C-alpha cells in the first residue's frame, strides 16, 4: 500500500477497536472519530449520552409540546413548563 492510501480515513477512538475506517463518524458531543460499530452515543459511552436523548410530550392542559430530556425529573420539567406560560 502506498503512502497516499495509508493517510486516508481514521482509527476508531475506542481503544479495544482501533479499526481504520475510511468514512469515520465524528461524534457531535465528544468530537472523537468512530467506526460504524461505535458511532452511537451508547456504543462509545459518550459523556453527553443522557442529554442527547430527547423526546417530547403533549401538555394535558394546553396541548403544547413539552421537550423532555433524559436525566431530568418529569415533575421538574412540568413545573418549569407551567411557569414559563
C-alpha positions in Angstrom: 0.0 0.0 0.0 1.4 3.4 -0.9 1.7 6.4 1.4 -1.3 8.1 -0.2 -3.7 5.3 1.0 -2.3 5.0 4.5 -3.2 8.6 5.3 -6.9 8.1 4.4 -9.6 7.6 7.0 -9.2 7.5 10.7 -8.9 4.9 13.5 -11.8 4.4 15.8 -11.3 6.1 19.1 -12.5 3.1 21.1 -9.2 1.6 22.4 -10.2 -2.1 22.1 -11.4 -1.5 18.5 -8.9 0.9 16.8 -10.4 -0.1 13.4 -9.4 2.1 10.5 -12.4 3.5 8.8 -12.3 5.4 5.6 -15.6 7.1 6.3 -15.4 7.6 10.1 -18.3 9.1 12.1 -17.5 12.2 14.3 -19.5 12.4 17.5 -21.2 15.8 17.8 -20.7 15.7 21.6 -17.2 14.5 22.3 -15.8 15.2 18.7 -13.9 11.9 18.5 -14.0 9.7 15.4 -15.6 6.3 15.4 -16.2 3.3 13.2 -19.7 2.1 12.2 -20.0 -0.2 15.2 -19.2 2.6 17.7 -20.9 5.6 16.1 -23.8 5.8 18.6 -23.6 7.6 22.0 -24.2 4.4 23.9 -21.8 2.2 22.0 -18.8 4.5 22.8 -20.1 5.5 26.3 -20.3 9.2 25.3 -20.3 11.7 28.1 -23.3 13.5 26.6 -25.4 10.4 26.2 -28.1 11.4 28.7 -28.6 14.9 27.4 -28.9 14.0 23.7 -31.7 11.5 24.2 -34.6 13.9 23.8 -38.4 13.3 23.3 -41.4 15.5 23.7 -44.8 15.0 25.3 -48.1 16.9 24.9 -49.2 19.1 27.8 -52.5 17.7 29.1 -53.7 21.3 29.8 -52.7 23.4 26.8 -51.8 20.7 24.3 -48.4 22.3 23.6 -45.3 20.2 23.0 -43.0 19.9 26.1 -39.4 19.0 25.4 -38.3 16.1 27.6 -34.6 15.4 28.3 -33.5 12.1 29.8 -31.9 12.5 33.2 -34.2 15.4 34.3 -37.1 14.5 36.5 -40.5 14.7 34.9 -42.1 16.8 37.6 -39.4 19.4 37.3 -39.9 19.6 33.6 -43.6 20.1 34.0 -43.1 22.7 36.8 -40.7 24.7 34.6 -43.1 24.5 31.6 -46.2 25.6 33.5 -44.3 28.6 35.0 -43.0 29.6 31.5 -46.5 30.1 30.1 
